[in-house]
Amino acid sequence: MRRRKVVYPPAKTNTKGGASPAADARAAANANRAVTINLQAMSGRADIRQGTRVRIGSGLYEGEIATVESVIGGVIPAALVRTAAGQARRVRTVDLLPEGAPGFAATEARPEPA
């Protein structure tokens, strides 16, 4: 009696054959990601000082009102801010909108109670 040939499943690193639809969707999503670099970030903002109330313009706490605790110099100036909720974060100074600037709202928009 002849022995059957042993068949092994393809390796997970196998790149031969067609890609799955999920892999095609991931590749398309990665191809559509565009990165923009703000070259003005190196100049910073002169109007950001310790104690200034600001609105965060990007990142984790985007749109929240915060108070500047310290300004950190360097290649890209940043500020350590504390939000109204008590969370601290380091933010580039170009991403902060100081109080009194056009577009700064003193009160945050809160959802209407149902």
Protein Blocks (a to p, Z undefined) as FASTA:
>chain_A
ZZddddddddfklcgdjddfklmmmmmmmmmpccdddfklmnopfkbcehiacddfbdjk
goiacddfbdcedjbdcdddddfkopacdddfklpccehiahiafbdcddddZZ
